[in-house]
Amino acid sequence: IEYFVDMTCEGCSSAVKRVLSKLGGVQCDIDLPNKKVLIDSDHSDDVILEALKKTGKDAKFLGTK
């Protein structure tokens, strides 16, 4: 599942990884230049999106890839 997250640096991507790791059972790949996060998880899209928004960054669901 693909999400847009307005990340500008490694610190931003670390924050994303940190909030996702707290959910547990989440695999993610971060594409920093394109500001995308690819996530493999059993959690609902809403749960993932709420976690991503806890970083303080703008986050949007893009769809499945």
N, C-alpha and C positions, 0 to 999 in steps of 0.2 A: 504494500500500500504506500502510496507516495504523498508526501506532504510538502508544502512550501513553508519554510521558516526563514524569516528575515535575519540571517546570520551574516556577520561581516568579518569575523575573525575566528581564530582557534578557540578563544575564550567562549565565544558564542556556541560553537559546536560542542565544547566540553560541557557547557550548561545543559544542552540538549541531551547528551549522553547520560549525564547525571540524573536528570528527572526521569528519563526512560528506564534507567537501571533500577530506580526505586519501585517501579511498577512490577518488575520481575517478569521473566519469560518473554522478553522483548529482544529481538535481533534488529540492529539498525546499521545502515550504511549512510554516511553523510557525504553529500556532494556540495561542498562549501562554495565553489565558484558559481554554481547554479542555484544555490540556496534551497536545496532539496534534501529531504530525509526519506530514505526508503526503509520501511518498517515491516518486519514479519512478526506477528503477534496474534494471540488468541483474544486479546482485549478488543472491545468495541472501538469504532472510529472516534466516538465521542470521548471515551476515556483517554485515548491517545492524544486527541486534540487538546483536552483540558490540561494534560500533563505538559504538552509543548507550550501552552500559553503561560504556564507557571514560570517559564524562563524570562517573561517580560517581552518576548519578541512576538511580532505579528506572525500568526500561524494559520494555514489554510489547508483543508483536505483537497488534494488534487485528483485522487482516484486510484484505481488499481493498475498495476503495470504488468 
